[in-house]
Amino acid sequence: VLAKVRYDKLDTVTGDRKLMVSSLVINWIVGPAVMFALAWIFLPDLPEYRTGLIIVGLARCIAMVIIWNDLACGDREAAAVLVALNSVFQVFAFGLLGWFYLDLLPRWMNLGDGQGLDVSVWHIALNVVIFLGIPLLAGFLTRRIGEQKMGRSNYEAKFLPKIGPWALYGLLFTIVILFALQGKTITSQPLDVVRIALPLLVYFAIMFFGTFLLGKGLGLAYDRTTTLAFTAAG
């Protein structure tokens, strides 16, 4: 998917202040707060699951969202920029937000003693490099070399259609593997799976459709509105 991005047009995305500011506010203020509320509403008696759910709300998606965005005909360049922005922000803000939502805020609201989050900044950075940095570099080099060898028109008309489906195949394969690895847990604790899935579904609906309406209200085009919504819900 990242081989489809026109990297020479990224400056048109970074210059869109409505898009950039909206993304930061939604992803790092609204999103974590919504997930915190849903975690306590749906899982008040299951602290381990509740903590996991809150962490999911803090860890923005940096890989699959690019594929979902491409399937929905979103703005590829905007997706690359917003995912990269969220990734950098995640490296520096994850630990602080984890402390706030898992330790400080629960004690302020008399929801319990709270708990710490022992996550290394370097561990987060390593994951960002593996799941975003390497694919981003590969996509950039593929386009750069491909355009030099074939020209932009042939690269986009002949080469991209051949490699495009492999992104979807990879996504489906990843989903199958993830469920297969947790198959025993899923089948042995179906009620727990349902209880965890419900707040996730509500979260996705609130974040995706709410952000989509916000994008329309701000006057963003469909492609950038879609990208904003997927990066918010991911």
Secondary structure, 3 states (H helix, E strand, C coil): CHHHCCHHHHHHHHCCHHHHHHHHHHHHHHHHHHHHHHHHHHCCCCHHHHHHHHHHHHCCCCCHHHHHHHHCCCCHHHHHHHHHHHHHHHHHHHHHHHHHHHHHHHHHCCCCCCCCCCCCHHHHHHHHHHHHHHHHHHHHHHHHHHHHHHCHHHHHHHHHHHHHHHHHHHHHHHHHHHHHHCHHHHHHCHHHHHHHHHHHHHHHHHHHHHHHHHHHHCCCCHHHHHHHHHHHHC
